[in-house]
Amino acid sequence: MMAKPSIPKGTRDFSVDEMAKRNYIFDTIKQVFALYGFRQIETPAMETLQTLMGKYGEEGDKLLFKVLNSGDFLSDVTEADLAERNLNRLAARLCEKGLRYDLTVPFARFVVMHRNELTFPFKRYQIQPVWRADRPQKGRYREFYQCDADVVGSDSLLNEVELIEMIDEVFSRLGIRVAIKLNNRKILSGIAEWIGAPEKIVDITVAIDKLDKIGLDKVNAELLEKGLPEEAVARLQPIIQLQGSNEEKLQVLRRELAGSETGVKGIDELKYILQKLSASPLRSTLEIDLTLARGLNYYTGAILEVKALDVQIGSITGGGRYDNLTGVFGLPGVSGVGISFGADRIFDVLNQLDLYPKESMQSTQVMFVNFGENESQACLGHLSRLRAADIRAEIYPEAAKMKKQMSYADSIGTQYVALVGETEMAAGKIALKNMTTGEQSSLTIDEVIALFV
Amino acid sequence: MMAKPSIPKGTRDFSVDEMAKRNYIFDTIKQVFALYGFRQIETPAMETLQTLMGKYGEEGDKLLFKVLNSGDFLSDVTEADLAERNLNRLAARLCEKGLRYDLTVPFARFVVMHRNELTFPFKRYQIQPVWRADRPQKGRYREFYQCDADVVGSDSLLNEVELIEMIDEVFSRLGIRVAIKLNNRKILSGIAEWIGAPEKIVDITVAIDKLDKIGLDKVNAELLEKGLPEEAVARLQPIIQLQGSNEEKLQVLRRELAGSETGVKGIDELKYILQKLSASPLRSTLEIDLTLARGLNYYTGAILEVKALDVQIGSITGGGRYDNLTGVFGLPGVSGVGISFGADRIFDVLNQLDLYPKESMQSTQVMFVNFGENESQACLGHLSRLRAADIRAEIYPEAAKMKKQMSYADSIGTQYVALVGETEMAAGKIALKNMTTGEQSSLTIDEVIALFV
């Protein structure tokens, strides 16, 4: 007996219902991307390991899925290699390709390879799966989609403004209430500079992040424990206790960080972005949050994260500005700013709040019951008419028992069931049953079509 | 100096223009699939090698991309394994996953794993990349998309009828004139049975296929050479020279194959399908073609292939009926019928015939030139209005030289360029330039919006 088939751990099949939901999310995002002038690209699932290795830190390198060379994969492997059993060295001999780990490195590689064909600023989006050999756990998969939009080759803060508007528009269309949290890497650098402890940024943001949970005394104690001088902790108090409106926060920051050129630059950037956005009809809350420190080594300007207001879940979108996307591939000076929507978490949020619009889940609009050879022949004509009017319609392929056909109708969630028996054929009518209301009426094909116009 | 980045051979990046074209193809196909009640699923890129191996013949096994186990991939490898250098055995120890080779085997695995959640007949479509370690050459890639629609769990020939209508509708929407060629595996079996040489089917169809090129004498010579008895070749003459309308062909076949039960069954099936389709407003040519023998071991009933009439290229779509999709995974009795669109070839055909509709290639509709801080602030308000009306619009992010901004406008193929300088701001107007005609007019934002309604 054959073993039951299975799929690799951490991967998923998507059923027709799940796909309908995912398509709704991706289609919504794509429409908004297009509204703002972003255009799609795709890159191959496999990249050379030369492109991938060393880009995600030592831990990242370990999480790359490597693809065994095809043909004689041992041809480059010596006896000594085998005897030594050094995993890294052997993997480098056995594999020259890997599966992409994110969309950023392939995009950087794309920009470098195609730089002569591209006009900058280049506004691209990309929605493709990525693979990571992470330990699978709830909500963490080894294959998942990323959904990125970036503008490269422009330093203008208008790009940040438009990306935030895009985020607002996407979540407004999806019906998810969100807070968009903003920070700026330069402000964080300014703070660290100002208290004379540049290497402590992470400790500081981590401690501030706990303020609500553990209270000010414990935050201060933690900072001292991390080796911050008492004087620095004292100076940090207005920052740790930063509160009030965005304007109030900016005022405090401007006062405290006046001595840091970098800090002031960050404050100016943040202020500019908020000011531009104040003219936009945003529906999301915009909130300065100094604890945002995502990808600290990567981002150089704006940092943003999006939190759903009505569901307890991690950030559902993030992004920021980086100064040097392509330097690692030998092309310096390409700066950019981008955002990434967390499709899996957005999927969970929409599920929890039950926010999928009925239309997005609907497939077939009219299903014809099959009563036999003559009747189905009549239905084929009706089907042509409906489909020509862009109405999604199908016929049960066999003259099975009514119960079976109706259970199929239920399973596909059809809006109407159409019955064409001898009576209907003689009268040139269709008995149409509304599956929501249960109501049944006798209509001509033109009247059926008119229902959907 | 860093090496120039590259991508694995046989793989491709898709630029924004290529993606627009591909999306046009896939969107057209998806819309038609949905019109006929097919719904989308997706399966993981990686499958277990247990699922993949042995399904594509020995040659296919060699073309599978295998993924190195993560972590200590040598843990299962003994000294003896290493010493022996047996590639197959070693690969089996090093890898337990591979990249999917087609969409059919993963679909069969999906049906078996989810059989208790599915209602049959199950009509699914799937559009995803597949990977094959083939030698790359013109038009053959190591990563390419397949685009499959199948109905499983129904023996009704109505499914064949609807699939052929779908093909007709897709190519009609794409504007590609095609011939749909039909055959039936049972007719081929009938022929082989009837001349007493069941093992010669492939030789026979290959020889018949050359009739146009080499002529009847040489076809007959080839058949004799392949070991067919003279008497069999003589009996085959009416079949080899089969000509005329589909009705005439069916008549000849029915006369010649009257003695073969299987053959007659195949003829009946073909006739039924043609008859049902005769009531449909098909735009494609339907043509019985006995040389169609694709996937002979796999198909058990209808076989079909689609040829573009105006471009010299291999078949751009194919499909057929199979009796036992899931038997290899321990679930017998699941029959089905399916088709597969060749996206890459369709892409080439549309390119050669220059058939992409202008709208499908258009991204941004209005691009605002950036004249500076105040002017761009005014543009942001206009942009909100346009986007709220679902008009795709953007602003050049910096106040760069006019020439640079216009060259960007060209590169994105915007329909209009909008200029808002001091004069326009004072007058509450927008100077709008039609990029096709060069015409320029001074309009209010409402008038601009009205252009697109």
Chai-1 contact restraints between the chains, C-beta under 6 A:
chainA,res_idxA,chainB,res_idxB,connection_type,confidence,min_distance_angstrom,max_distance_angstrom,comment,restraint_id
A,M2,B,G330,contact,1.0,0.0,6.0,A-B,restraint_1
A,P5,B,T51,contact,1.0,0.0,6.0,A-B,restraint_2
A,P5,B,R109,contact,1.0,0.0,6.0,A-B,restraint_3
A,P5,B,V112,contact,1.0,0.0,6.0,A-B,restraint_4
A,P5,B,M113,contact,1.0,0.0,6.0,A-B,restraint_5
A,P5,B,F329,contact,1.0,0.0,6.0,A-B,restraint_6
A,I7,B,P44,contact,1.0,0.0,6.0,A-B,restraint_7
A,P8,B,M46,contact,1.0,0.0,6.0,A-B,restraint_8
A,P8,B,T48,contact,1.0,0.0,6.0,A-B,restraint_9
A,P8,B,K97,contact,1.0,0.0,6.0,A-B,restraint_10
A,T11,B,P44,contact,1.0,0.0,6.0,A-B,restraint_11
A,D13,B,T43,contact,1.0,0.0,6.0,A-B,restraint_12
A,D13,B,F110,contact,1.0,0.0,6.0,A-B,restraint_13
A,F14,B,E42,contact,1.0,0.0,6.0,A-B,restraint_14
A,V16,B,R39,contact,1.0,0.0,6.0,A-B,restraint_15
A,V16,B,I41,contact,1.0,0.0,6.0,A-B,restraint_16
A,M19,B,Q40,contact,1.0,0.0,6.0,A-B,restraint_17
A,M19,B,I41,contact,1.0,0.0,6.0,A-B,restraint_18
A,A34,B,R392,contact,1.0,0.0,6.0,A-B,restraint_19
A,L35,B,R387,contact,1.0,0.0,6.0,A-B,restraint_20
A,L35,B,R392,contact,1.0,0.0,6.0,A-B,restraint_21
A,G37,B,T364,contact,1.0,0.0,6.0,A-B,restraint_22
A,G37,B,E394,contact,1.0,0.0,6.0,A-B,restraint_23
A,R39,B,V16,contact,1.0,0.0,6.0,A-B,restraint_24
A,R39,B,S363,contact,1.0,0.0,6.0,A-B,restraint_25
A,Q40,B,M19,contact,1.0,0.0,6.0,A-B,restraint_26
A,I41,B,V16,contact,1.0,0.0,6.0,A-B,restraint_27
A,I41,B,M19,contact,1.0,0.0,6.0,A-B,restraint_28
A,E42,B,F14,contact,1.0,0.0,6.0,A-B,restraint_29
A,T43,B,D13,contact,1.0,0.0,6.0,A-B,restraint_30
A,P44,B,I7,contact,1.0,0.0,6.0,A-B,restraint_31
A,P44,B,T11,contact,1.0,0.0,6.0,A-B,restraint_32
A,P44,B,E143,contact,1.0,0.0,6.0,A-B,restraint_33
A,M46,B,P8,contact,1.0,0.0,6.0,A-B,restraint_34
A,T48,B,P8,contact,1.0,0.0,6.0,A-B,restraint_35
A,T51,B,P5,contact,1.0,0.0,6.0,A-B,restraint_36
A,F65,B,V67,contact,1.0,0.0,6.0,A-B,restraint_37
A,K66,B,L68,contact,1.0,0.0,6.0,A-B,restraint_38
A,V67,B,F65,contact,1.0,0.0,6.0,A-B,restraint_39
A,V67,B,V67,contact,1.0,0.0,6.0,A-B,restraint_40
A,L68,B,K66,contact,1.0,0.0,6.0,A-B,restraint_41
A,L68,B,L68,contact,1.0,0.0,6.0,A-B,restraint_42
A,L68,B,C95,contact,1.0,0.0,6.0,A-B,restraint_43
A,S70,B,A133,contact,1.0,0.0,6.0,A-B,restraint_44
A,L74,B,R85,contact,1.0,0.0,6.0,A-B,restraint_45
A,L82,B,L82,contact,1.0,0.0,6.0,A-B,restraint_46
A,R85,B,L74,contact,1.0,0.0,6.0,A-B,restraint_47
A,C95,B,L68,contact,1.0,0.0,6.0,A-B,restraint_48
A,K97,B,P8,contact,1.0,0.0,6.0,A-B,restraint_49
A,R109,B,P5,contact,1.0,0.0,6.0,A-B,restraint_50
A,F110,B,D13,contact,1.0,0.0,6.0,A-B,restraint_51
A,V112,B,P5,contact,1.0,0.0,6.0,A-B,restraint_52
A,M113,B,P5,contact,1.0,0.0,6.0,A-B,restraint_53
A,T119,B,Y408,contact,1.0,0.0,6.0,A-B,restraint_54
A,T119,B,S411,contact,1.0,0.0,6.0,A-B,restraint_55
A,P121,B,P397,contact,1.0,0.0,6.0,A-B,restraint_56
A,A133,B,S70,contact,1.0,0.0,6.0,A-B,restraint_57
A,E143,B,P44,contact,1.0,0.0,6.0,A-B,restraint_58
A,S154,B,P397,contact,1.0,0.0,6.0,A-B,restraint_59
A,S156,B,P397,contact,1.0,0.0,6.0,A-B,restraint_60
A,S156,B,E398,contact,1.0,0.0,6.0,A-B,restraint_61
A,L158,B,P397,contact,1.0,0.0,6.0,A-B,restraint_62
A,N159,B,P397,contact,1.0,0.0,6.0,A-B,restraint_63
A,F329,B,P5,contact,1.0,0.0,6.0,A-B,restraint_64
A,G330,B,M2,contact,1.0,0.0,6.0,A-B,restraint_65
A,S363,B,R39,contact,1.0,0.0,6.0,A-B,restraint_66
A,T364,B,G37,contact,1.0,0.0,6.0,A-B,restraint_67
A,R387,B,L35,contact,1.0,0.0,6.0,A-B,restraint_68
A,R392,B,A34,contact,1.0,0.0,6.0,A-B,restraint_69
A,R392,B,L35,contact,1.0,0.0,6.0,A-B,restraint_70
A,E394,B,G37,contact,1.0,0.0,6.0,A-B,restraint_71
A,P397,B,P121,contact,1.0,0.0,6.0,A-B,restraint_72
A,P397,B,S154,contact,1.0,0.0,6.0,A-B,restraint_73
A,P397,B,S156,contact,1.0,0.0,6.0,A-B,restraint_74
A,P397,B,L158,contact,1.0,0.0,6.0,A-B,restraint_75
A,P397,B,N159,contact,1.0,0.0,6.0,A-B,restraint_76
A,E398,B,S156,contact,1.0,0.0,6.0,A-B,restraint_77
A,Y408,B,T119,contact,1.0,0.0,6.0,A-B,restraint_78
A,S411,B,T119,contact,1.0,0.0,6.0,A-B,restraint_79
